[in-house]
Amino acid sequence: MPNSISPPPTKPKRERRKEARPAELLAAALHLFVEKGYAATKSEEVAKLAGVSKGTLFLYFSSKEELFKAVVRENISNRFTEISKLWDNYEGSSTDLLRMGLRVWWERIGSTKASGITKLMISEENNFPELAAFYHEEVARPIHTLLEKVLQLGIDKGEFRPMDVQQGIYLILAPMLYLVIRKHSPITYALKNNPMDADAFIKAQIDNILYGLSLHPPTKAATPSP
């Protein structure tokens, strides 16, 4: 009689539920932080939305501040690690690298609910300086490091004109911040009859930025790489 292959043992439903709780709590916290802001979000609200007790929440996260930090790491910081690896392994031109980087940022962060954390920090950082410092180290600094790397690479390779790299970083960040603020702002309701095409906006901004950065600006907009 042939040996039958037994299916892998499954964990009890209660144990599987326990393993899923951190992710469920982080998802609930992200939703409430973006919709209500940090100050207005209460720990018991997060627990209720995740379907657990407040006490259970504190088994995984010692405070609302630690919960917020975990949300940032899960939804933003870890994404930057992925994007950084893509940039490090990229072998094309600095122009195409910048195009690729901004598009990947939009796909993995900007277009998601997680980008609402940026708007939250703009509005609440003065009231929570410790969280602002954390956000700077986990989000702002990595962004600046990545952009500084690609701008300096473009200058060194003769693709971009010599410039104040710090100002170049601001030049790139400004339209991206506008896109995020608009996505998560009440102004969206007032302009619902005139919706913004985020992909077209990003393409236009990239073309404008690259035209300004280029040592020899093209006579027409460059065609994005596949």
QUIHUFEN-V399492 format. One record per pair of residues at least 4 apart in sequence whose C-alpha atoms are under 7 Angstrom apart, sorted by sequence separation. I is the first residue (numbers start at 1). J is the second residue. If there is no record, write none. Layout:
# QUIHUFEN-V399492
i=I j=J
i=I j=J
This chain:
# QUIHUFEN-V399492
i=11 j=15
i=12 j=16
i=13 j=17
i=14 j=18
i=15 j=19
i=16 j=20
i=17 j=21
i=20 j=24
i=21 j=25
i=22 j=26
i=23 j=27
i=24 j=28
i=25 j=29
i=26 j=30
i=27 j=31
i=28 j=32
i=29 j=33
i=30 j=34
i=31 j=35
i=32 j=36
i=33 j=37
i=36 j=40
i=37 j=41
i=41 j=45
i=42 j=46
i=43 j=47
i=44 j=48
i=45 j=49
i=46 j=50
i=47 j=51
i=48 j=52
i=52 j=56
i=53 j=57
i=54 j=58
i=55 j=59
i=57 j=61
i=58 j=62
i=62 j=66
i=63 j=67
i=64 j=68
i=65 j=69
i=66 j=70
i=67 j=71
i=68 j=72
i=69 j=73
i=70 j=74
i=71 j=75
i=72 j=76
i=73 j=77
i=74 j=78
i=75 j=79
i=76 j=80
i=77 j=81
i=78 j=82
i=79 j=83
i=80 j=84
i=81 j=85
i=82 j=86
i=83 j=87
i=84 j=88
i=85 j=89
i=86 j=90
i=92 j=96
i=93 j=97
i=94 j=98
i=95 j=99
i=96 j=100
i=97 j=101
i=98 j=102
i=99 j=103
i=100 j=104
i=101 j=105
i=102 j=106
i=103 j=107
i=104 j=108
i=105 j=109
i=106 j=110
i=107 j=111
i=108 j=112
i=116 j=120
i=117 j=121
i=118 j=122
i=119 j=123
i=120 j=124
i=121 j=125
i=124 j=128
i=125 j=129
i=128 j=132
i=129 j=133
i=130 j=134
i=131 j=135
i=132 j=136
i=133 j=137
i=134 j=138
i=135 j=139
i=136 j=140
i=137 j=141
i=138 j=142
i=139 j=143
i=140 j=144
i=141 j=145
i=142 j=146
i=143 j=147
i=144 j=148
i=145 j=149
i=146 j=150
i=147 j=151
i=148 j=152
i=149 j=153
i=150 j=154
i=151 j=155
i=152 j=156
i=153 j=157
i=154 j=158
i=155 j=159
i=164 j=168
i=165 j=169
i=166 j=170
i=167 j=171
i=168 j=172
i=169 j=173
i=170 j=174
i=173 j=177
i=174 j=178
i=175 j=179
i=176 j=180
i=177 j=181
i=178 j=182
i=179 j=183
i=180 j=184
i=181 j=185
i=187 j=191
i=188 j=192
i=191 j=195
i=197 j=201
i=198 j=202
i=199 j=203
i=200 j=204
i=201 j=205
i=202 j=206
i=203 j=207
i=204 j=208
i=205 j=209
i=206 j=210
i=207 j=211
i=208 j=212
i=209 j=213
i=210 j=214
i=11 j=16
i=33 j=38
i=36 j=41
i=47 j=52
i=48 j=53
i=58 j=63
i=61 j=66
i=72 j=77
i=73 j=78
i=92 j=97
i=105 j=110
i=106 j=111
i=109 j=114
i=110 j=115
i=135 j=140
i=136 j=141
i=154 j=159
i=155 j=160
i=182 j=187
i=183 j=188
i=47 j=53
i=61 j=67
i=109 j=115
i=154 j=160
i=155 j=161
i=182 j=188
i=211 j=217
i=47 j=54
i=125 j=132
i=155 j=162
i=211 j=218
i=33 j=41
i=32 j=41
i=44 j=54
i=47 j=57
i=87 j=97
i=43 j=54
i=121 j=132
i=151 j=165
i=207 j=221
i=29 j=46
i=148 j=165
i=28 j=46
i=25 j=46
i=28 j=49
i=43 j=64
i=148 j=169
i=25 j=47
i=28 j=50
i=147 j=169
i=25 j=50
i=144 j=169
i=24 j=50
i=79 j=108
i=76 j=109
i=172 j=209
i=22 j=60
i=76 j=114
i=75 j=114
i=30 j=71
i=26 j=71
i=98 j=150
i=161 j=213
i=160 j=213
i=161 j=214
i=160 j=214
i=161 j=215
i=159 j=214
i=160 j=215
i=94 j=150
i=159 j=215
i=94 j=153
i=94 j=154
i=77 j=138
i=77 j=139
i=84 j=146
i=119 j=181
i=115 j=180
i=116 j=184
i=110 j=180
i=34 j=116
i=34 j=117
i=37 j=120
i=30 j=114
i=34 j=120
i=99 j=206
i=95 j=210
i=96 j=225
